[in-house]
């Protein structure tokens, strides 16, 4: 499997996994990768392929994540760090948001625009609970970046 040059998942686990075989964490028996038998492919690393990421040929350092249905009820000891293996660089603009006190505010503003999702989560109270999880996972991601010596690089916006 070719290593990706750059990505940022913000530590939210994804329903339709980037790693569709669920190799980087302990899946539940009801997860699609277990139900369909894809988990067995984890033994052969050459069969592991990432999905739901688009890479532009003209700008290969910028990846677009296209399916973000998070598992907010996964415990912190079962996060999928396999997706971060081989990633040596993170964009300064994203890392600065994770480090700042503005992540909550930016998420609230963004999620408020999607009225259907906002209401489906129980309004502000439900959204606040989700943001609590995202903020905690952002802290975990920052710890991961520091522990693995990943570079934080300025990017052309």
Number of C-alpha atoms within 10 A of each C-alpha: 9 9 10 17 14 16 20 19 17 18 23 22 22 19 15 19 23 21 21 21 25 25 21 18 16 13 16 12 9 9 15 18 21 15 11 11 10 16 20 13 16 16 10 8 10 10 12 19 12 15 14 15 13 12 13 11 8 7 8 12 17 19 16 13 15 11 14 15 12 16 15 18 9 15 9 13 8 12 18 21 14 12 21 19 11 14 17 16 18 20 19 14 14 16 18 13 14 20 13 9 11 12 18 17 11 12 16 16 11 10 16 16 10 10 10 11 13 17 13 10 14 12 14 14 10 13 19 16 13 17 18 13 19 21 20 15 21 21 16 16 21 18 12 14 19 12 9 12 11 15 14 17 13 12 12 7 6
